[in-house]
Amino acid sequence: MSVNNKILRCPTCRAVVTQKEENFPFCSDRCRLIDLGKWASGAYRISSPILDPEVLEGLGGDATPHGEHDEED
C-alpha cells in the first residue's frame, strides 16, 4: 500500500477514512464540527509546564521550576 492511499480512522466516530476523502481526516463534515466543538468548549487541551521565569512572574507564579528550589541547610 502506498503512502498516498493510507487508511485511517475518523477521530470522532472511528469510521474508516482515506486521505483522498474530502473531509480527511474526518469521515464527514458532521464529525469535523463535533471535533471543532470539543476544542471550542475546552474539552481538548494542549498543556505543558511553563518554564520561562518571565512568564511565570507575569502570572504571579513561582519563578523557579519544580525540583530546582534552593534549600538552606
N, C-alpha and C positions, 0 to 999 in steps of 0.2 A: 504494500500500500504506500503510495507516495505521500509526502507531507501535505500537498495541496488537497488531498481527499481525506484528511484526518477526521475521524468521527468522535464527537464528544457528547456530553450530556448537558442539557439546559440546566443552569444553576438553580432555577426556580422550581421546575416540575420534574426534572430528571429525564425528560424525553430525549431520544437520540437526535442530534443535530450535526449537520456537516458544515464545513466552512463556506460552502457555496450558497447556503441559505441566506435570504435577505436580512433576517433578524439575528444572525450569528453574533454572539454565542448563545442567544436565546432562541427558543423554538417559535415564538410569536411575539407580536407587539404587546399582548396582554402580559406575558411573563416579563418582558422588558420593563413595563410600567410598574409591575409589582416590585421588582428589584429596585427601581428608582425610588418608589415609595418607602422602602425599607431604609435606604440611605437617607432620605429626607427626614424621616421620623427619628433617626438616630439609632435604629436597630443594629446597624452595622457601624463599627468604629475601627479606625486605624489608630493604634495607640503605641507610643514608645516613650520611655522616660526622657524628661528634659534634662540635658546635661550642661547646657550653656548657663554659666553663673549669671550673666546679664539678664537672660530671660527669666530665670528663677527670681532674681531680685525684683523685677517688674511685676511678678505675680505675688510677691510677698512671701515666697517660699524660702527654704534654706538653700544657700548658695553652694553648699558642699554636697556632692552626690553621696548617696548611702554607702556606708562602708569606708569612707575616706575621712571621717571625723578625726581631729587630733585629740587624743586623750591625754590628760595630765596625770602624772604619777604621783 
